Amino acid sequence: MKKRSRFVIILAVLALCFWFLWPSISWYARTPKDQQSLALGSLEKIKDYTMLKAEEDVKTLVALAENKDAPLPLEFSYLEKVAKKNYKELSAMYKKLGQSIEIPSEMNVNAVLASFRGKLDPRGELQSVIEGRYRDPILEAKNRYENSVKLGLDLSGGMNIIVHADLDAALASQNQDDVTDPVLFKKEAMAQAIETLSSRIDKFGLTSPVIRQQGEDRIYIEIPGAADSSSVNSIIMGKGILNFRLVDEEQTARFKSAYASNPAGTFTADGKLSDPSIIADDCEVMGYYKKDDYGLDERIDYIVVKKEIALDGKHVTRARVTADQTKGQPVVSFILDSEGSDIFSEFTGANVGKRLAIVSDDKIKSAATINERISGQVQLSGGFSLDEAENIQKVLQTAWLEVPLEVESQQVVGASLGEQAIHQGKMALIVGLVAVLAFMLIFYLGAGLNAIVAQILNMYIMFSILSAFNLTLTLSSIAGMILTVGMSVDANVIIFERIKEELSAGKSRAAAIVSGFDNAFWAIMDSNITTFIAAAFLSQLGTGSIQGFAVSLAIGVCSSVFTALFVSRLMFDFQTDVLGKKTMSISWRLK
């Protein structure tokens, strides 16, 4: 391969590695500590924080507006652009009515607030804009963290839990006529069990948990930071409840009338009705929820439903999102088992024209109208967006999964141990790297510089791959890197010794380099391939620390081969062909 082609490939690899590494650089080096602590919180905590800050800012602006000529403070300068956009929309609206509106030449506090008065909810719109100003950087930081190299529990502290999912019991609980593919059923059951756990744990307010499948029927959970083990166990063992209930429109209207007249006193502190007689005894009030900008359930309304459950969620066997054939809008289709089909057919036939609510964990997620008697396959339509349809599908998917979960092991690691481990691992890596590079420089003189550059690029590539695959850095991973530092030099040693042999035989610098690399190629490949095979098996068969060690070793083997055979060779050729060197500084015995 030509030198120019090799140079372009190396530049492309380095650029790609930088792109992989950029989220980690952004998170650890460019994200302020206070923003990191906010981003590591749960979505609910982030929402509470941004709403509180937005409310405080709105009050500040309203107070400043008492002075009609009060200038807009610098920290609110971003509102000037929003205000101009609002005035542009107001101007267009007035123009349609044959009127005009005067746009202020200077955007002071009163001018900014006045731009929101054309909105249906001026103060709410203003707070929403300010809230977005706080929310977006935090969510961007959270996304950077999700795509960066993360520290394992042994480095950051926290809780490590392994949960066993009894997929055989889940399969046995199903009607065998409805399960056509047991393997597919178990796969979907496991995926939904992980989805449910993720939702529960993040809702609880825990910090950026790591939840992934381990083997066929186990779920590995890492919760960084301090967490109460008994509370976490109660979350894991809890079960979500899904059912279908009939909406009582008359009682809903009655409740909303009472709520409008006394919104503050309608509910007690624990969320129960202050006056239960507001609605009939056979009904109850539930919140109607949709996903907000944070991906959290946000209550948008109250609906009164019957206490009697029309259909239990356990009868749902499959759910998917499709498109309406006439309007092309997303619809949610789900299939019922034979018993559920009979129950639903009778119920829907008796309640055509009424609304049916899908209730999950005491939250109404959908309230669609029954258009006809339904049996077997059900289709929900209501002008859903794709995101809304997918959320309803997830709710229905988790309904038919009754997967028994059992905590198999639980380990708590202190953060102080993590700080000590980080320091020790960092020192071991630095000392090991410096010692190896010093040896190469002393023993192989000028050629040792090539090995030093190759080692630095080797570490750079290793970290970028860890970042690209969102892998977790643990003590065992650091151990794998330290071992790789020593092993990767072996390839350079083989090449250098081969070159020395060729130079001793009287060959020129260029000929010695070509022969040295050609003769060393298969020796290097054989040793590294066998190491990679061993690391691959360890990564698949091992768990925990063994797996972390094997993954970092496998990555290191691949990157070291690339730097030794590709990067080092290009450096030698560059010195020969471009710099015009005729001799080689590679040994004290060769001149």
N, C-alpha and C positions, 0 to 999 in steps of 0.2 A: 504494500500500500504506500502511496506517495506521502511525503512529509506533510504537504498542504492538506491532504484529506484527513490525516491523523490529527493535525492541529485543529481543523474544523470540528472533528468529532469530539475532541477533548474540550474545546470551548462550549460545544452544545451540551455536553454532559455536565460541565461546571455550571452553566447557566440554568439547566434544568434542576440541578441540585440546589442552587440558590433559591429558585422558585419554590421547591419543596420545603426549604429551610426557613423561608421568609415568615410564615405564621409563628414559628417558634421564636425567631429573632424579634418579631413584633410584640409577642406576648411577654417574653422575659426581659427584653432590653428597652422596648419603646412604650410599654403600657405602664402608667403610673401605679404605684402600690395601692392607692385608695381605689382606683378603678378596677384593679385586679380583685380586690376583696369584694367589691360589688358584683362583678361579673361571675365570681365563683358561687354566689348565692343562688338560691332557687329562683325560678321565674316569678313566683308569688312575692318573694322578698324584693326583687327588682321592681315589680309593679308597685308595691307599697311605697318604696323609696321615691320613685319618680312621681307618683301621684302627690305625695306629701310635699316634695320640692316644688312641683307645679302650683299647688294650692298656695304655698308661701309666696311664690313669685307673683301670682295674680293679685294677692292681697297687697303686695308691695306696689304694684303698678296702680291699683285702684287708689291707694293712699297718696301716691305721687300726683295722681290726676286731679287732686283737690286744688293744686296750683295749676291753673290753665296753661301757663307758659312753661311748665316744667320740661326740661329737655329729656330725651330718652337716654337713660344710663347706658354706658358702654357695654355692660354685660347683656343688655337686651337689644343690641344693635341688629341682631338677626331678625327681629320682628319687623324691621323697616321693609325688608324685601317682601315679607308676607303681607304687610299692610298695603303695599303698592299693588300687589296681586289682587287683594280684596277690593281695592278701589277700582281697579280695572274691570272686575266682574260687576261691581255696582254700577259703573258707568255704562256698561253694555246693557244691563237690565233697565236702567232709566231711559236709555236711548230708545229701547223698544216701546216704552210708554210715552215717547215724545217729550221727555223731560231731560234735564241735564243735572249733573252733580259736580260741585266744586271739589277738586282734589287739592288738599293742602300742599303748599310748596315745601314746607318743613315738617318732617315727621317727628313731632314731639310726642310725649306720652298720650295726651288727649287725642291727637290725630290717629295714633296707632289703635287706641281703644275704639275710636269712632268707626274705624274700618271694619270692625267685627259686628257692628249693630245691624247690618243687613242679614246676618245669619239667623237661623231659627233659634239657636241657643248660643247667644254671643259669648257669654262667660265660659260656657262649656267648650266652645270652639277655641277660645283663647287658651284655656287650660290644656286642651288637647295638643295644640301647637307647641306649647312650652314643655309639656310632658314628653313629646317626641324628641325635643332637643336634649333632654336628659336620657331618654330611653335608648335612642339609636346608638350612641357611642358605647353604652354598656353592653348592648346586645352584639355589637360588632366585636367588642373585646371578648365576649363569651364565645363567639364563633371562632375567633383567633385561638382561644384556648382549646376548643374542641379539635382544631386542626394542627395543634402543636404537640411536641414531645411532652408527655406528662410524667410526673414523678410518681413512682409506685409508693405503696404504703410504707415500705421499709425506709423510704427517704422522706416522705411528707407526713407520715403518721395518719392514723384513722382506723377503720374497721374493715376486716376481710371476712366475707361470708360466702359459703358454698351451700346452695339450696338444691335439694333433689326433687325433681318433678316426676311424679308417678304417672307416666304416660300409659302404662298398661291399665291402671285403674280408671283413667280417663276414657280409654277405649272401651273398657268393659261397661262403663255407665251409659254408653250410647246404644241406641237401637241398631243392631247389626245390619238390618236391611238398609239403613241410611248411610252406612260406611262402606263405600265401594273399594277404597284403597287405604288399608290400615297404615301403610308407611307414610302416605301423604297426610293422613289425619294426624299422625304423631308429629310430623314436621310442622304442620299448621298450628297444632296445639302448643308446641314448644315456642313458636314465634309469638303467639298471642299471649302466652304466659309471661314472656319477657316484656312484651308491650305493656301488659297490665302492671307488672312490677315497676317498670320505669315510670309509669304515670303515678303510681301510689307513692313511690319514694321521693320523686321530685315535688309532688304536691305537699308532702310532709315538711318540706323546707330544707332538705339536706343538700349539702354542697356538691354539685357536679358529680353524681355517682357514675361509676363505670359498671355497666351491666352487660354481660355477654354470655353466650352459650359455651359450655365446656363439655365436650363429648356429646353423647346423644341425649342425655336426660338430666344434665346438671347445669345450673346457672351460677355463674361467678359474679359476685358483687363486691365492688370496692367503694367505700364511702370515706373520702378524705376528711380530715378534721375530727372534731369531737362529736360523737353521737351516742345517745343513750341506747344500749343494746336491747333492753326490754321493749322500748318503743319501736325500734327497728323491726324486731321479731314480730310484734303485733301487726305491723304494716304488711310484712311478708305473708303472714298466715291469714290475713283478712281476705274476705271474698267480696267482690263487687256483685251487686244485685241488679238484674235487668228484667223489666216486665213491661207489659202493655196495659194501659188504662184508658178508660173513656173520659173525655173532657166534658165537664158539665158547664155549658155556656151560660146558663141562667145564674148559677152560683158564682161563676167567674165575674160576671157583670156586677153582681151583688157585692162581691169582695172588693172589686176595683173602686166601686162607689164609696165604700167605707174607708178604703185605703187613701183615696184622694182627699177625703175630708180630715183625716188624721194620720198622715204617713209616719210620724215619729212614734205614735202610741199604738200602732196596729199590732206590733210584735213585741214580745218580752225579750229580755237579754239573751235567753237561750234559743230564740228563733221560733217560739210557739205563739199562737194567736192570743192576744190579751183578752179578747172576748170571743170564745169559740162559737157563740151563737150567731156570729156573722154569716157563717155558712152552715149547710145541713150537716147532720151528724155522720152521714155516710160519705162525706167528701173531705178532702184535705187540700191545702194550698202548697204548691211547689213552684220553685223558680224555673223559668225557661232560659236555658243557657246556650250561648254560642261562643266559638273561639274568638279571642281578641287579638290585638297586635302582638301580644307576648306569647300566644299559643296557649293561653289559659282559658278556662271556662269563665265567661262573663255573663252575669244575669242580665237579661234584657227585658224581662217581663215576669208577671206572675200568672199562673193558670191554676184553676181549681179542677181537680180530677177526682174520680170515684176511688174510694179506698179499696173496693173489690178489684182484684187483679183479673183482667180479661184473659191474658195469656202470659205464661211464664217464659222467660228467655231461654230456658233449657230446651225448648222445642225448636229453636232456630238451629239449622244444621249447616247453612252456608250463606254468605252474604257477599255481594260484589256491586261495583259501580258500573252502570251501563249508560247509554245515551238513548233518550226518547226518539223513536223513529219518526215522529211527526215534527216535533219542535227542535230536536237535536240537543235538548238540555239534559244535564246529568240527572239520572234517577238511580235510586238504590233498590236493588232486588235481593230478596232473601228467600230461602227455601225452608219450609217447616217439615218436621217429621209427621208420620201418619196420624198420631194422636193430636198433635198441635194443629194439623190441617183441619181435622174434624171440629175441634174447638173453635178455631178462628173462622171457619166457614159459617158456623151457626151464629157466632157473635156478630160478624160483619153483616150478615144477612138481616139481622134484627136491628142494626144501627146505621143503615145507609144514610149518608148526609151529615153524620156527626163526625167530630174529630177524634182521632186516636192518638194518644201520647205515648212516646217511647221514653221510659223512665230508667235511668242508670244511676246507681248510687244516690237515689233520692233527688236526682236532677232531671228535668225534662229536656231531652236532646232534640226532639222533633214532635210536631203535632200536625199530622196530615189528615185530610178529610177522607172518609170512607165513601168511595164512589159506587161500589157494587159489592156483592157477595164475593169473598175471596177465599180460596182454598189452595193448599199446596205451595205455589210460588206467589210471593207478594211483591208488589212494586210500589215504592214510595216516590211521589213526585210533588214538587211544590216550588218550582223555580229555584232549586238549589244551585249554588255555585259549586265548582268542582271540589273545592276545599271542604265545603259544608257536607257534600255527599260522601266524601272520603271519611270525614269524622263520624258520620252516622254509621258508615260501614264498619268502622273500627269498633264502635259501641256494640253493634250487632254481632260482630265476630267474637268478641269476648264473652258474649252471652252463653254460647253453647259449650264453652270450655270450662269444665269443672275439673281442673288438674290439681290433685292434692300436692301441696308443697311442704317440704320438711327441711328444716335447717340441719345440715350435716355437720358443719364445723364453723367456728366463729373465732376470730383472732383480733385482738386490739393491739395496735402499735402506737407507742407514744411519739409525739412530734420531736421531743428532745433527742430520742434515739435517731430519728431521721436526720436532724441537723448534724449530729456526730458522724453518721454514716456518709452523708454527702461530703463532709470535709475529708474523711478518711479515704473514700473512694476517689475524690478529686486529687488528693495528694498522691495516692498510689498510681493513678493514671499519668499524672504529670511527671513524677519521679521515674516511673518505668519508661515513659516516652523519651525523656531527656537522657536517661542512662543508655538506652539503645541507640539513640541518635549520636550521642557522644562517642560511643564505641565505633559506630560506622565511620564517623568523621576521622577519628584517630587511626583506625586500622586501614581504611580505604582512601584516606586523604581527599583529593578533589572529587573522586567518584562518589564519596560518601555524601556530598551535597545533593547528588541526584536522589539518594536514598532518603535524605531528610525531606526534600520536597515531596517525594512519593508518599512518605508517611503522613505528612501534614494533609495532603490531598486525600489520603486514605481515611483519616479521621473525619474530614469534612464530608466526604461521600457517605460515611457510615451514619453520621448524625442526620444528614439530609434524608436518607432512606427511612430512618426511625421516624422522622417528622412526616414524611410522605404517607406512611401507613398508620399514622397516629398510634405508634407503639409506645408502651410505657417503659420508662427508664427505671430499672431497679438495681439493687446491689449486684444481683447475679448478671444483669446486663453489662454493668460496668466491669465485672470480672471477665466476661466474654471479650469486651473491648481490650482490656489489658493483655489478655492472652493473644488476641489478634495482633497487637502491637509487636509482640515478640515473634509470632509466626510469620507475619507479613515481611519482616526483614529477611527471613530465610530465603525468599525468592530472589531478593537483591544479592544475597551472599552467593547463591548458586550462579547467578549471572556474572557477578564480578569475578568469581574464581575461574569460570570458563574463559572469560576475556583475558585474565592473567595468563592462563595456559596458552592461549593463542598468541599473546604478545611474547611469551617466553620462547615460542617456536619460531619467532622472527617475523610474524605477520605485521602489516601496517595497522594503524589505529582503526581505519574504516573496516578492513577485512576482519580484524579481531572482534570488533563490535558485532558485525553480521554473524560470524561463526559462533560467538559467545551466546547471543540470544537464540540462534537456531538450535544449538546443542542443548541449551538449558530449557527450552520450551516444554518438552514432554515431561522432563523431571519435575518441573514446577506444576504442570497441569495434573500429573498423576497424584502428587502429594496433596494438592488442594482439592481435587475431586473427591478423594477418599475422606478428607476432613469434612467436606460439604455434605457428603452422604451421611456420615455419622451425625452431623449437626441437624440434618433434615429429619432423621429418624427420632432424634432426641426431642425436637420441636413438636413432632406429631404424637409421640408416645409419652413424653414427659408432661408434667404439670408444674404450675407455679414457678419457683426459682429455676428449676431445670430447663423449663421451656424458655424463660427469658435469657438464660445463658446460651442456649442453642441458637436462638434467633439472632442474637448479636454476633455470635461466632460465624454463622452462615453468611450474614451480611458482610462481615469483615473479610471472609475468605474471597468473596466475589470482588469486593472493592480493591483488595490488595493485589489480586491477579491483574486487574485492569491497570492499576498504577505502576506495577513492576514491569509488565510487558509492553504497555502502551505509552505511558507518560515518560518513564525512565528512558525507553528507547528513543523517543522523540528528542529528549534533552541531549542524549549522546550524539544523535545525528545532527542536531542544530549546531552543537559545538564543533563538529567535524566539517560540515558542509558550509555553514554560514560564517562561523567565527574562524574557520580555517585552521583549526588545531591539528597538529601532526602527531604529537605525543599525548600520552595519557597519564594523569596522576591517579594511580589506583593501588600502588603498593610501594612500601619503603625499599623493596629489593629491586624494583624495576625502575630504570631511569629513562 
